[in-house]
Amino acid sequence: MSPDDTGWFGHAPCGLVATTLDGVIVEANDTFLTWTGFRYDEVVGRSLTSLLDPGGRIFFETRHTQIMHLQGIVEEVALTFVCADGSVVPALVNGVRDDTVQLLRFAVFKATERVQYERELLAARRNAEFSEQRVRVLQEMSSLFDVSASDDEVAASFADAAREAFDARETAVFLFRDDGEFVLAAGTNPLEGLIAPVPTLRTTPDVRIVNALDADDLFPELGAAMRMTRLSSLTVTPLLSEGQRVGLLVCFFSRRTEFDEQYIDLQQALGRQASQTLTRLRLQRRLAFLALHDQLTGVANRQLLQVELDAAIETADERNEPLGVLFLDIDDFKSVNDAFGHVTGDEILIEIATRLHAGVRRGDIVGRIGGDEFVAVCANADAEAAGLIAERILAVTRAPIAVDDGVVSASVSVGVSVYRPGTDVRPTSTRMLARADAAMYTSKRSGKDRVTLDYSV
C-alpha cells in the first residue's frame, strides 16, 4: 500500500499496520505515519519491534508474539512507539493473525490522553492514600497516650511515626524541659557533635527545609556537616502550643531533596498533634499531681498518703520487712499564727515540709494530713531506724525560720508506730496512723520537741 492511497485504509482514525508472520512491516497507513513522523519507505521492511521503546520491545518479543501465534488474536496491549524525532507515543494495540494471506494485522490507537488521565487518576489515588495515611498517623498518635505517659515516651512515638510516614533515614524530637533546657528526647541526631545548634532553625516559626547543596549560603557549617554524614536534606518542624515553643521535630534524609505541599501539610499536622499531646499530658499530669498533693506545701495529701501507706503495708508483708510511720505536729503553731498572721503561718508550713524532706531518707513518703500535722511513711524501717529518722527531723526543724516580721523558732512533736511482719498482727493503714497519732500526743504531754515510739500495732 503506497502512502498516496486516499482510501479508508490510509485515513482511518487509527493507525493500521500489517507485518509478516515474523513481524516485518509490509503496510502502514497515513495515520500511523503521521503519529510517528516516519515516511512510508522508512517503516516498510523494518521490524515492528524496532519502532517500540525497550520495554515494549521485550514484551512484544517474549509475550505478545507467543499469544498471537497461539490464539490468533491479541487485544488492548499497551505499547509505546518511538517517533522519528525521538519522542514517544503511548498506544493501545489490537492484533489479529490473517492466515489467508499469512500476515499479522494491527490496529494502533493513540493513548496519549488516556495515559494522562491514568496519571491524573494515579496522582489522585496517591493523594487519597497520603491523606488516609495522614489521618491514620494522627488518629494513632492521638489515642496512644494516657496521663501516665512521659514526655520522652510521647517523643519516641512521634519520632517513630515521622520516620515511617516520611521515609526518613533518621528522625529526632528535641524538647524544652520545664527548666528551659533543650534536649534530645527521642530518636537519633546524626549531626550530634559535628555542629553547634543553629538558632535560626531552633526558633523557626514554620516547617523549614534545608538541602545540603543549598545550605552553604545560609548555614555553611550545617551544609558541611550534612555532606560529611551523607545527608541530602533535613526538615525542621516546630512544636508549638498556644504560642509556646515545646520543641522540634527534625527529619533527616539521605536522598530526598524535593518536598511537596502534602509533605509540608503532614509535617505541620504531625507537629501540631505532637505539641497538643505533650501539652495535654503535661496538664493532665499537673492536674493529677494537684489532686494527690497538698496545694500549699506540695507534699502528698491525705488521699495519696492513704494509698501509699496501704501499698507500704502490702510490700512489708511481701518482703517481710518492718515499716515505720511517723506522725508529726508543729508545736504551738496556733500561737505562731496569732502572733505573725496566717500568711507567715503558711510560710512556716512550707518550710517545715521542706525540712521534713531533708530529714527522711530518699524514697520515704512525706505528706500533710491536715492543718499543722504531717506524716512520713518509711519502708524497711524498724524501731531503731524510725527513731533515728525522727531524731533527725527534730534536729532540722529546730533551726530558726526567717520570716518578714522576724525569726520564728519552731519545733515538732513526733509519734512513731512500727509494724513488724511475722511478729505483729497485720494492721490497717488507719490503725497505724492512729497509733502514731497517739504516740505523738504522748510527746506533746511529755514536753514537746521529742519522739515517742509505739510499735504495738
Secondary structure, 3 states (H helix, E strand, C coil): CCCCCCCHHHHCCCEEEEEECCCEEEEECHHHHHHHCCCHHHHCCCEHHHHECHHHHHHHHHHHHHHHHHHCEEEEEEEEEECCCCCEEEEEEEEEEECCCCEEEEEEEECHHHHHHHHHHHHHHHHHHHHHHHHHHHHHHHHCCCCCCCHHHHHHHHHHHHHHHHCCCEEEEEEECCCCCEEEEEECCCCCCCCCCCHHHHCCCCCEEEEHHHCCCCCHHHHHHHHHCCCCEEEEEEEEECCEEEEEEEEEECCCCCCCHHHHHHHHHHHHHHHHHHHHHHHHHHHHHHHHECCCCCCECHHHHHHHHHHHHHHHHHHCCCEEEEEEEECCHHHHHHHHCHHHHHHHHHHHHHHHHHHCCCCCEEEEEECCEEEEEEECCCHHHHHHHHHHHHHHHHCCEEECCEEECCCEEEEEEEECECCECCCCHHHHHHHHHHHHHHHHHCCCCCEEECCCC
